[in-house]
Amino acid sequence: MADRAQENARSLQVQSRQAAGDASQARLNLATQDSATQVQSQLGDLKAQISEVLTSDTLSTTPTVAATPVINSSGQATGTLVNVTA
């Protein structure tokens, strides 16, 4: 009878260790899921920021300053001065 009780105790210890391992794995999975959710949210925010920049006027390719004719030494308009700085 004592042998059976000892065997039951060992079985309970094994089950307890397995349950502790399962709980630990569940906590790890939950932490991983939380981290993935945060990263996904941050990527969504970044996507929105990039979209906003791309649709804003700051990257417009149309010039905002009217072209001014260039006057030569004879007082004639010879063309338009183009700003070549980037």
Stockholm file with secondary structure:
# STOCKHOLM 1.0

chainA/1-86         MADRAQENARSLQVQSRQAAGDASQARLNLATQDSATQVQSQLGDLKAQISEVLTSDTLSTTPTVAATPVINSSGQATGTLVNVTA
#=GR chainA/1-86 SS CHHHHHHHHHHHHHHHHHHHHHHHHHHHHHHHHHHHHHHHHHHHHHHHHHHHHHHSGGGCCSCSSCCCEEECTTSCEEEECCCCCC
#=GC SS_cons        CHHHHHHHHHHHHHHHHHHHHHHHHHHHHHHHHHHHHHHHHHHHHHHHHHHHHHHSGGGCCSCSSCCCEEECTTSCEEEECCCCCC
//
